[in-house]
Amino acid sequence: MSKVSLTIALLFLMLFYAFRQESFAAFFLSRYISSLEQKLDEQQKRSLLVLPLEGLSGLHLSYGLQIRNNYIYNSHDYFLFIYMYANGIFEPDGMSSKILYIFWESLYNRLPEDQKSKINELRLKRIQKNNEMIKIMDSCTSLFSSSKKMLNECFNENTHFEDFPYYFEEISISKKGNVGNVILYGQINNSEKICVANIISNLKFPNLIFMEQVTISADCVPNGTGFFEE
């Protein structure tokens, strides 16, 4: 191998190594970080900043989609694609996630230490809330599965329950794990509603530690809590 070829090969390896270093990410993606910095107001930045790492995936169809539309689709920034490919990222979804992560990290790194401590506390609180949400959701699925036979007995032979795949529209769970408000489907008759409501009201969920109350929709998914709530 000639000296020129060896030099080119070494330069290529050095560039490839640089592109793969996390510490260089902000440099290679600086134009996108600056653009996001200008486009987002202070409240949007704070809302993003207090999210724990696990919560960033929930922004796939909001900030993630904006990044893909504005910076990735139809882009001719070859350095962007070289950087992404060098790091094993080949799809636009992964690229937008990477840009968002670097922006999220840069917001945190610029904070004074005392503010970082406060953000860490908020992030931890959200992780705890989200874990509690998952526990309640799993418990909901299990409780309704084990109560299915009793619940089905509430419906008379004239009711085609397959038209109602869920037993309720919304229920609330108190801090002690008790069922509070129960909102049932309007299509079932009153006697069926009373029967279903009595069974649901007596279900016992795990106690809440980090939240006062959780509201659950018909598919056992908690509403309005977790990563995206102060």
C-alpha positions in Angstrom: 0.0 0.0 0.0 1.4 3.4 -1.0 1.9 6.2 1.5 -0.9 8.2 -0.1 -3.4 5.3 0.2 -2.3 4.6 3.7 -2.8 8.3 4.6 -6.2 8.3 3.1 -7.1 5.1 4.9 -5.9 6.5 8.2 -7.9 9.8 7.7 -11.0 7.7 6.8 -10.6 5.7 10.0 -10.0 8.8 12.1 -13.2 10.4 10.6 -15.2 7.3 11.1 -14.0 7.1 14.8 -14.8 10.8 15.3 -18.3 10.3 13.8 -18.9 7.5 16.3 -17.9 9.5 19.4 -20.8 10.7 21.5 -18.8 13.8 22.5 -18.7 14.8 18.8 -22.4 14.4 18.3 -23.3 18.0 19.2 -20.7 19.2 16.8 -21.9 17.2 13.8 -25.6 18.0 14.6 -25.0 21.6 15.7 -27.1 23.2 12.9 -30.1 21.1 14.0 -29.6 21.8 17.7 -29.4 25.5 16.9 -32.6 25.4 14.8 -34.6 23.6 17.5 -33.2 26.1 20.0 -34.7 29.0 18.0 -38.0 27.3 17.1 -39.0 26.2 20.6 -40.1 28.6 23.3 -39.0 28.4 26.9 -42.0 26.5 28.1 -41.5 23.9 25.3 -37.9 23.5 26.2 -38.7 23.1 29.9 -41.4 20.5 29.0 -38.8 18.6 27.1 -36.0 19.1 29.7 -38.0 17.6 32.6 -38.7 14.4 30.6 -36.6 11.4 31.7 -34.8 9.6 28.9 -37.5 6.9 28.8 -40.1 9.5 28.0 -38.4 10.7 24.8 -39.9 7.9 22.8 -43.4 9.3 23.5 -42.4 12.3 21.3 -42.1 10.2 18.2 -45.2 11.7 16.5 -44.7 15.3 17.8 -41.2 16.6 17.9 -39.9 13.5 16.2 -42.2 14.0 13.2 -41.3 17.7 13.0 -37.6 16.8 12.9 -38.1 14.2 10.2 -40.2 16.6 8.0 -37.9 19.6 8.5 -34.4 18.1 8.6 -34.3 14.5 7.3 -36.8 13.9 4.5 -35.4 15.4 1.2 -32.2 16.4 3.0 -28.9 16.8 1.1 -26.8 17.1 4.3 -24.3 14.4 3.6 -22.5 14.9 6.9 -25.8 14.2 8.7 -26.2 10.9 6.9 -22.5 9.9 7.2 -22.8 10.6 11.0 -26.0 8.5 11.3 -24.7 5.7 9.1 -21.4 5.5 11.1 -23.5 5.1 14.2 -25.6 2.3 12.7 -28.7 4.5 12.3 -30.3 4.1 8.8 -34.0 4.9 9.2 -35.5 8.4 9.5 -37.2 7.4 12.8 -33.9 6.6 14.4 -32.3 9.7 13.0 -35.0 12.0 14.5 -34.7 10.2 17.8 -30.9 10.8 17.8 -31.3 14.5 17.0 -34.0 14.9 19.7 -31.8 13.1 22.2 -28.8 15.3 21.5 -30.9 18.4 21.8 -32.5 17.1 25.1 -29.0 16.4 26.4 -27.6 19.8 25.4 -30.4 21.6 27.2 -29.5 19.7 30.4 -25.7 20.1 30.1 -26.0 23.9 29.9 -27.8 24.2 33.2 -26.1 25.3 36.5 -25.6 22.4 38.9 -28.4 23.5 41.3 -30.9 23.5 38.4 -29.7 20.1 37.3 -30.5 18.7 40.7 -34.0 20.1 40.5 -34.5 18.6 37.0 -33.1 15.2 38.2 -35.8 15.2 41.0 -38.5 16.0 38.5 -37.3 13.3 36.2 -37.2 10.8 39.0 -40.7 11.7 40.0 -42.0 11.1 36.5 -40.3 7.7 36.3 -41.9 6.7 39.6 -45.3 7.9 38.4 -44.9 6.0 35.1 -43.9 2.8 36.9 -47.0 3.2 39.0 -49.1 3.7 35.9 -47.7 0.4 34.4 -48.5 -1.4 37.7 -52.1 -0.1 37.7 -52.5 -1.0 34.0 -51.3 -4.5 34.5 -53.5 -4.9 37.5 -56.5 -3.6 35.5 -55.9 -6.2 32.8 -55.6 -9.0 35.3 -58.6 -8.0 37.4 -61.0 -7.7 34.4 -59.7 -11.0 33.0 -60.4 -12.8 36.3 -63.8 -11.0 36.6 -64.9 -11.6 33.1 -67.3 -14.5 33.9 -69.1 -12.5 36.6 -69.3 -9.4 34.3 -70.7 -11.4 31.4 -73.4 -12.7 33.6 -74.7 -9.2 34.0 -75.9 -9.1 30.4 -79.2 -10.7 29.4 -79.7 -12.9 26.4 -80.9 -9.9 24.3 -77.7 -8.1 24.7 -75.0 -8.9 22.1 -72.0 -8.2 24.3 -69.6 -8.6 21.3 -70.8 -5.1 20.4 -69.3 -3.9 23.7 -65.7 -5.2 23.8 -65.1 -3.3 27.1 -67.2 -3.0 30.3 -66.7 0.7 30.9 -65.7 3.9 29.4 -63.7 5.2 32.3 -62.9 4.5 35.9 -60.9 6.3 38.6 -58.6 4.6 41.1 -58.0 6.3 44.5 -54.7 6.4 46.4 -55.8 3.4 48.4 -56.5 1.4 45.3 -60.3 1.6 45.5 -62.5 2.2 42.4 -64.1 5.6 42.6 -66.1 7.1 39.7 -67.3 4.5 37.1 -68.5 5.7 33.7 -70.3 2.9 31.8 -71.4 2.6 28.2 -74.7 4.3 27.5 -75.9 1.5 25.2 -76.5 -1.1 27.9 -79.7 -1.1 30.0 -80.0 0.1 33.6 -80.1 -3.3 35.2 -77.0 -4.3 33.4 -75.3 -1.1 34.3 -76.1 -1.6 38.0 -74.7 -5.1 37.9 -71.5 -4.1 36.1 -71.0 -1.1 38.3 -71.3 -3.1 41.5 -68.7 -5.6 40.3 -66.3 -3.0 39.1 -66.7 -0.9 42.2 -65.6 -3.8 44.4 -62.4 -4.4 42.5 -59.2 -3.7 44.5 -56.2 -2.2 42.8 -52.7 -1.7 44.3 -52.2 1.3 46.5 -50.8 4.4 44.9 -47.6 5.9 46.3 -46.6 8.7 44.0 -50.1 9.8 42.7 -53.3 10.7 44.4 -55.5 9.2 41.8 -55.4 7.5 38.4 -58.1 7.6 35.7 -58.2 4.6 33.4 -59.8 4.3 30.0 -61.6 1.3 28.6 -58.5 -0.5 27.4 -56.9 -0.2 30.9 -54.6 2.6 29.8 -54.2 5.4 32.4 -55.0 8.9 31.2 -53.1 12.1 31.7 -50.4 10.9 34.1 -46.8 9.7 34.0 -44.0 11.2 32.0 -46.0 14.0 30.6 -47.4 15.5 33.8 -45.8 17.9 36.2 
